[in-house]
Amino acid sequence: MADAGAITWRDAGTVEDGVLERGFTIQGERDVITGIMWSPPSIPAGSPLVLIGHGGGAHKRAPTVLPTGQGFVKEHGITAVAIDAPGHGERGGVQGRTPEYYALWQDARVMTRNATADWTRVLDALLATGWFDPARVGWSGMSMGSLIGIPHVAAEPRFKVAALGLCGTRGDTPDRGNAGEVLAEAAKRITVPVIYMVQWDDERFPRESCFELFGHIASADKRLHVHMGMHGDMPEEGRRAARWFVAQHLKA
């Protein structure tokens, strides 16, 4: 077993279109945390870093996560990291919104506490490499990436900026447990700049509940972007805007 909190690189990585993709594991409190890092082929010391949360029933290399991680590198030269959330990907194999997925969210306080502990351990390990500036760390996560991300951003003082959204206080997941309450409480403790994405016809989180959650965020600098379409229809324009917002704050 690897030392708790130490990164074990799975391979030397592969480079495609100027992006180095490299898998890693870290021994967590409950199991082995599995992740991927996308970076320039060479990472200068003191670089910014973005942590990416994936959607429910997905994994670290999901179709919405992969272009986000690669996009931070290609468009802004910023390294990005994603891990499998508890019970997802290599850590349980939950696929889609199945009974197993909803069981994970039966008590959102437990789920978000576990996820925050994982991400804290990952961030500690990444900063210990000396590659990254602890004052230039950002979060990017939509849907379950916000169910997990909002409590994590609220609890982690090292974040400088966050891209959140496709999430509300009511809907498919919050209505089955206490996630809405957990999110509302956590949002009130977020003060870093935030860009928040909403889909007008979101079938999983009613837009009124998304606006309500956005209203709870305490940041003085927060931006609301609304696009037409259902939950999974956010256009590439919106995803690029979210990356740009995060990158500008990390480069400042």
Secondary structure, DSSP 4 states (H G I P E B T S, - for coil): -PPBT-EEE-SS-EEETTEEEEEEEEE-SSSEEEEEEEE-SS--TTEEEEEEEPPTT--TT-TTHHHHHHHHHHHH--EEEEEPPTTBGGGT-B-SS-HHHHHHTSSHHHHHHHHHHHHHHHHHHHHHTT-EEEEEEEEEE-THHHHHHHHHHHH-TTEEEEEEES--SSSTTGGGSSHHHHHHHHHTT--S-EEEEEETT-SSS-HHHHHHHHHH---SSEEEEEESS-GGG--HHHHHHHHHHHHHHHH-
